[in-house]
Amino acid sequence: MNHVPIDHDAYKAIPKDSNLRSKNITLVTDHFHSEMNLAHVFRLSDALRIKEIIVIDIQEPHWRKLEKISRSTLKSTPYRYCTLEDFLREKIEGEIIGLEWTKDSKSVFDIQWNIRPCTIILGNESHGISPQLLEICKECIHLPMLGTNSSMNVSMAASVALFQLIHGQN
């Protein structure tokens, strides 16, 4: 068998429904420090056609750097900024799910995922999800860790969790 990688132009030529969004999933980034992590969340969101990214309370990013790292996915993924207080006042469609290891969180590999609108909150790299946001989560999910470290990088964890939720339960 002759496996030849597809080039970028050939991939772009594959027809895609630009209105299709993955199961109406909205992502919330809670006080991210790293532009690298935010850029990776944009790339992930483009790959999975996430409905929207809501960026909470981040310092003004370096746009050229963010655009370069995200490989221009800022143009293809709807996003907006807001404060934590403004987000807490919004009416959120569907369930709010935190990607956070808590006393009652469930493994992302053990939950029964139904096709439904939801908002998934991704926490700060050092402190996790803000207590005010954890309070409004209907449930929390986590990635089971086998090593000595208790967590992964937030953008890596988001990738594993979202691919499992969207593709893992066919």
Long-range contacts (C-beta under 8 A, 24 or more apart in sequence): 20-49, 21-49, 21-50, 21-51, 22-48, 22-49, 22-50, 22-51, 22-166, 23-115, 23-116, 23-117, 23-118, 23-165, 23-166, 24-51, 24-93, 24-94, 24-116, 24-117, 24-118, 25-50, 25-51, 25-117, 25-118, 25-119, 25-120, 25-162, 25-165, 25-166, 26-50, 26-51, 26-52, 26-53, 26-54, 26-92, 26-93, 26-117, 26-118, 26-119, 26-120, 27-52, 27-53, 27-54, 27-119, 27-120, 27-122, 27-158, 28-53, 28-54, 28-56, 28-87, 28-119, 28-120, 28-121, 28-122, 28-133, 29-53, 29-54, 29-55, 29-56, 29-58, 29-122, 30-56, 30-57, 30-84, 30-121, 30-122, 30-123, 30-124, 30-129, 30-130, 30-133, 31-56, 31-57, 31-58, 31-84, 31-123, 31-124, 31-127, 31-130, 32-58, 32-122, 32-124, 32-125, 32-154, 33-124, 33-125, 33-126, 34-125, 35-61, 35-62, 35-65, 35-66, 35-69, 36-69, 36-155, 37-125, 37-153, 37-154, 37-155, 38-66, 38-70, 39-66, 39-69, 39-70, 40-69, 40-70, 40-155, 40-156, 40-158, 40-159, 41-122, 41-155, 41-158, 42-66, 42-70, 42-73, 42-74, 42-77, 42-79, 43-70, 43-71, 43-73, 44-155, 44-158, 44-159, 44-162, 45-73, 45-77, 46-73, 46-76, 46-77, 48-162, 48-163, 48-166, 50-77, 50-162, 51-78, 52-77, 52-78, 52-79, 52-80, 53-77, 53-78, 53-79, 53-80, 54-79, 54-80, 54-81, 54-82, 54-87, 54-119, 55-79, 55-80, 55-81, 55-82, 56-81, 56-82, 56-83, 56-84, 56-87, 57-83, 57-84, 84-130, 84-132, 84-133, 87-133, 88-132, 88-133, 88-136, 92-119, 92-136, 93-117, 93-119, 94-118, 94-119, 95-119, 95-138, 95-139, 96-121, 96-136, 96-137, 96-138, 97-121, 97-137, 97-138, 97-139, 97-140, 97-141, 98-123, 98-129, 98-133, 98-134, 98-137, 98-139, 98-140, 98-141, 99-123, 99-129, 99-140, 99-141, 99-142, 99-154, 99-157, 99-158, 99-161, 100-128, 100-129, 100-134, 100-137, 100-140, 100-141, 100-142, 101-140, 101-142, 101-150, 101-151, 102-134, 102-140, 102-142, 104-140, 105-139, 105-140, 105-141, 105-142, 106-139, 106-140, 106-141, 106-142, 107-141, 107-142, 107-143, 107-144, 108-141, 108-142, 108-143, 108-160, 108-161, 108-164, 108-165, 109-144, 109-164, 109-168, 111-139, 111-141, 112-169, 113-165, 113-168, 113-169, 120-158, 120-161, 120-162, 122-154, 122-157, 122-158, 123-154, 124-154, 125-153, 125-154
